[in-house]
Amino acid sequence: MGIFQRAVSEVAYLRGALRTLNRVKPIKSTPNRTMCERMEEVAQRHPDRIALISERETFTYGEYNGRANRYARFAMSEGIGKGETVVLLMPNRPEYLAIWMGIARAGGATALLNTSQTGQALAHSISIVKPRLAIVAVELLEAWQSALPYLENPPKLFIHGEAISGTPRIGSTIMSFSPIALLPEERVQLTLDDKCLYIFTSGTTGLPKAANINHYRVSAMALGFSSVMEIKSRDRLYDCLPMYHSNGGILSTLGVLIRGGSVVIREKFSAREFWADSVKYHCTRFFYIGELCRYLLNAPPGPYDRAHSIKLICGNGLRPDIWQAFSHRFGINHIREFYGATEGNIALFNFDARPGAVGRIPKWAEKRFVVKVVRFDVENERPMRDEQGHCIPCKPGEIGEIIGEIIDDPNAPANRFEGYADKKADEAKILRNAFREGDAWFRSGDLVTRDSQGYFYFVDRIGDTFRWKGENVSTNEVAETINTHAGVAACAVYGVSIDGHDGKAGMAAIMPSDDAPLHLDDLAKHLDKNLAPHARPVFIRIRREMDMTGTFKLRKTDLMQQGIEMSDPNETLHWFDSNSRKYRPLDSETRMALKEGRLRL
């Protein structure tokens, strides 16, 4: 980095950090002022301004606030207060925000259920938060009913939408309650430490955990990201991310509403309609997940690619292989990549749009943001320790786990770890006695590198990285290399166990593109040129579709369990023949040779 670039970066980080800290720091000075009061104040200032827009419904600030008051009174009439939970199963829509804000005003907490879950997985998410009530959209009633056989004590159910015989309809029920501001005797004395939401981890490699989100964290998310996104009252943000996650439900909504802006809510992401919607609704911002950007980039060019008014985007997971291509094609230079976990105490921001970096902590900010990268034992999946039993900080460029110090100090609420609804899950995320006796650090579960200028780069999730031929293989690095090859629409990379072989052999499940044919001989040459031999996938699995979470993360658990055994006759599996340096079909004879040890990979 040259002197001029370094100076520009320092200024960007100084301005961004000061702006964000100035927005967030005052929160703790008023411990009884939560987002419930803050949003009420915004509504009082701008009652007729448009707050939430969708094809289903549009709310002004006054209408949004009034509906939240109705839900608050409804919740209190049902015995919801501090310590009580309501589960919400509903697609994206403005009403979603009014429901949980109202329940929060009543003192309760809302568990935001994943709308793609069914059966036992959904029942698990419901059970761990022990709800008193459930509000379920009628279009998701079948999913709800599929979970009932696994629930010992199902909560009282209210349906949102068309009436169902024998089940109360929440839309008509709340209309009997007043929308006016809560009277002094109705108001619950909330503090920043009180629970507001439960947000579930994505569950890409196991059952989800319900993260405790208190009122301080909600306020910090909203105010912090209103600064990161530089939101003004004239801004409109396009939100097509699931509202049951923090990105789609808090950062991109309350982060705009707290500044008097507007949020356009779409039920689901559509690459075909994304830019047309952005133009139609005059949007100036959008919140992204990296794979969303990949889908937009892979879509055919269209008339709205540069006809939009979007000036700045914010999100996480925009990978280096598409960063600049995305920026150039769609004319967006202000990209605010960030790193953080809903339940974690680590927050990194890339204020100067350095391609591929998830954030930076300059030297002058290291004392304020206590974050370290420590060496990691991939095989045993734990941080390495020296002879004194202390963790070993990584040098610049070394790969390690990123951790954040947990400080239980009222003056540093952002450094706390609030944990999960199931307390048994807490300890696995805490690293104790890392550098001194009695210290505690939040384990991110992510492998990163940090360069000499303080930029952090995401490498892989712990559990995704595996060892082959005595070397660590980053699934992210391999996936990025495969994704740059013509004919690939999406891919998932993971390790599979093979009898008679140490470590795990790399496998890439690939969904071919509709726009260009996928030639495995060309792919083999591409991988040979761009990957080390140990990182090149041993197996290639050709799939018709990919199983993804609501936030566009590829689910790998089933693929890893299947290994080289497949049940779908329409899929094909190939193995890398090191003699011919080509991928060949894994037929029954080759499969048997592998099992009997006659074929070495």
WOSULPE-V502518 format. One record per helix or strand of 3 or more residues. SS is the DSSP state (A for helix, B for strand). FROM is the first residue (numbers start at 1). LEN is the number of residues. If there is no record, write none. Layout:
# WOSULPE-V502518
ss:SS from:FROM len:LEN
ss:SS from:FROM len:LEN
This chain:
# WOSULPE-V502518
ss:A from:3 len:27
ss:A from:35 len:11
ss:B from:50 len:4
ss:B from:58 len:3
ss:A from:61 len:17
ss:B from:85 len:5
ss:A from:94 len:12
ss:B from:109 len:4
ss:A from:119 len:9
ss:B from:133 len:5
ss:A from:138 len:11
ss:B from:156 len:5
ss:A from:170 len:7
ss:B from:195 len:6
ss:B from:210 len:5
ss:A from:215 len:14
ss:B from:236 len:4
ss:A from:246 len:6
ss:A from:254 len:4
ss:B from:262 len:4
ss:A from:274 len:7
ss:B from:285 len:5
ss:A from:290 len:9
ss:B from:312 len:5
ss:A from:320 len:11
ss:B from:334 len:7
ss:B from:347 len:3
ss:A from:363 len:3
ss:B from:371 len:7
ss:B from:400 len:6
ss:A from:410 len:6
ss:A from:423 len:3
ss:A from:427 len:3
ss:B from:430 len:3
ss:B from:440 len:11
ss:B from:455 len:7
ss:B from:466 len:3
ss:B from:471 len:3
ss:A from:475 len:9
ss:B from:488 len:9
ss:B from:505 len:8
ss:A from:520 len:11
ss:B from:539 len:5
ss:A from:557 len:6
ss:B from:572 len:6
ss:B from:582 len:4
ss:A from:588 len:8
